[in-house]
Structures are given as C-alpha cells and as structure tokens.
C-alpha cells in the first residue's frame, strides 16, 4: 500500500526566471490578480506575506470546484529561485496527511525561463487519488501568470 508520492512538471515560460520568481518571493498577495483560478487570498496569521512564520488562507478552483486551504512557507532560497510551501487545513486535510509544493525557476540562455513544480504528498488512505488536479492547477496558473507578466512587459516598453 503506497500512500506517499511525488508529482513533478516543468514548463517553459516567456518571462525571465527572475521576474517570474519575484511574484512568488515578493508579490504573492498579487496572485489573484494574475491567475483567475485563485479566488481569494488573505493573511491568516502574521503580517508579512513572505515570512516563514506567516500563515495564508487561500480560496481557489480545481476541476471546477472551489477549495480552501492554509499555507505556510517552509523554505526560501532566493539565490536559486526556489521556495517550498506546506499546505494544510481546509480541503487538503480531507485527503492528505502531508502536502508540500516546491517552485524552482531557472534561466535559459535566450532570456526566458523554466518553471519546475514539485508536489510531495501523503494520502490518508489508498482510496484517495494522487493530486493530479493540483498539478493541472499549477500548470494553468503558471501559464496565466506568464501571460500576464509578458503583457506587462509589452505595455512598459
């Protein structure tokens, strides 16, 4: 009986790795502006969106259904453009004992970037499906955010 797993995806983006990662490292409160699947975000505990002691509350849509959870930052490595979050409470706890997401953004030689998302999870029981809907959500949000940031670059030019 395997309850733990890991899902990984890599996506090319048109935005630079630095600009894309900056949204997650310094402007996470803006996520709902850039991604239509994020309905609402708010600080639940703490005062700084990017502090490891802060807890955020998220409302988002996966597979056409509204979900909620809490999130806290576990690790930040700005030099390597990598952040790891822990998700808990709300709809997460209904299916998963452990649920962690990692974002890593790297540069390509042409000035664009590559986004790597990793979801590590432990299901409550073997009847629960892997969180493929969450990976689809991250893929779609990555595309939305990239398109929004590219549009902003063109406007700024």
C-alpha positions in Angstrom: 0.0 0.0 0.0 1.7 3.2 -1.2 0.4 6.4 0.3 3.2 8.8 -0.4 4.1 10.2 -3.8 5.7 13.0 -5.8 4.4 14.7 -8.9 6.8 16.9 -11.0 6.2 19.1 -14.0 8.5 21.5 -15.9 7.1 24.3 -18.1 8.9 26.8 -20.3 8.0 30.4 -19.8 8.5 33.5 -21.9 9.2 35.7 -18.8 12.6 35.7 -17.3 13.2 33.4 -14.3 13.9 36.5 -12.1 10.7 38.2 -13.0 8.5 35.1 -12.6 10.1 34.1 -9.3 9.8 37.7 -7.9 6.0 37.4 -8.0 6.2 34.4 -5.6 9.1 35.8 -3.5 7.9 39.4 -3.1 4.4 39.8 -4.5 2.4 36.6 -3.6 -0.5 38.7 -2.5 -1.0 39.7 -6.2 -1.5 36.1 -7.3 -5.3 36.5 -7.6 -4.7 39.4 -10.0 -2.6 37.2 -12.3 -4.5 33.9 -12.1 -8.2 33.5 -12.4 -8.2 30.2 -10.6 -7.2 32.0 -7.4 -10.4 33.5 -6.0 -9.2 34.9 -2.7 -6.1 35.2 -0.6 -5.6 36.7 2.8 -3.2 36.7 5.7 -4.5 34.4 8.5 -1.6 34.8 10.9 1.3 37.2 10.8 1.9 40.5 8.9 4.3 39.7 6.1 3.2 37.6 3.1 6.7 36.2 2.6 7.8 35.4 6.2 8.1 31.8 7.2 6.1 32.4 10.3 3.1 33.7 8.3 0.0 31.6 7.5 -2.1 32.5 4.5 -5.7 31.4 3.6 -6.4 30.5 0.0 -9.6 30.0 -1.9 -9.1 28.6 -5.4 -10.7 26.4 -8.1 -9.6 22.9 -9.1 -11.5 20.8 -11.5 -14.4 23.3 -11.4 -14.8 23.1 -7.6 -14.0 25.8 -5.1 -11.4 24.6 -2.5 -9.8 26.3 0.5 -6.6 25.7 2.5 -3.9 27.3 4.6 -0.4 27.7 3.5 3.0 28.5 5.2 6.4 28.8 3.7 8.9 26.1 4.7 12.0 27.2 2.8 13.1 30.1 0.7 16.3 30.1 -1.4 16.2 33.4 -3.4 19.6 32.8 -4.9 18.4 29.6 -6.6 14.9 30.9 -7.1 13.3 28.1 -5.0 10.5 28.1 -2.5 8.8 25.3 -0.6 5.3 25.6 0.9 3.3 23.4 3.2 -0.5 23.3 2.6 -2.9 22.2 5.3 -6.4 22.6 6.7 -9.5 23.1 4.6 -9.8 20.7 1.7 -6.2 19.5 2.0 -6.8 17.7 5.3 -9.7 15.8 3.9 -7.4 13.7 1.7 -3.8 14.3 2.6 -1.7 13.9 5.8 1.2 15.7 4.1 1.0 18.2 1.2 4.0 20.2 0.1 4.7 22.2 -3.1 8.1 23.4 -4.3 8.7 26.0 -7.0 12.0 26.3 -8.7 12.6 28.7 -11.6 15.7 28.6 -13.8 17.0 30.8 -16.6 17.5 29.7 -20.2 20.2 31.2 -22.4 17.7 33.1 -24.5 16.4 35.1 -21.5 13.3 33.0 -20.9 12.9 30.5 -18.1 11.8 27.1 -16.9 9.3 26.6 -14.1 9.5 23.4 -12.1 6.7 22.5 -9.7 7.0 19.5 -7.3 4.1 18.3 -5.2 5.0 15.9 -2.4 2.1 14.2 -0.6 1.0 11.5 1.7 -2.6 10.3 1.3 -4.8 9.5 4.2 -5.7 6.1 2.6 -5.2 4.2 -0.6 -8.7 5.0 -1.9 -7.6 8.7 -2.5 -6.3 9.6 -5.9 -3.0 11.4 -6.4 -3.4 15.2 -6.5 -3.3 15.5 -10.3 -5.9 18.2 -10.2 -3.5 20.3 -8.2 -0.7 19.8 -10.8 -3.1 20.9 -13.5 -4.0 23.9 -11.4 -0.3 24.8 -11.1 0.3 24.4 -14.8 -2.7 26.7 -15.7 -1.7 29.3 -13.1 1.9 29.2 -14.5 0.5 29.9 -18.0 -1.8 32.7 -16.7 1.0 34.4 -14.7 3.5 34.1 -17.5 1.0 35.7 -20.0 0.1 38.5 -17.5 3.8 39.3 -16.9 4.6 39.3 -20.6 1.7 41.6 -21.3 3.0 43.9 -18.6 6.5 43.9 -20.3 4.9 44.9 -23.6 2.9 47.7 -22.0 6.1 49.0 -20.2 8.1 49.2 -23.4 
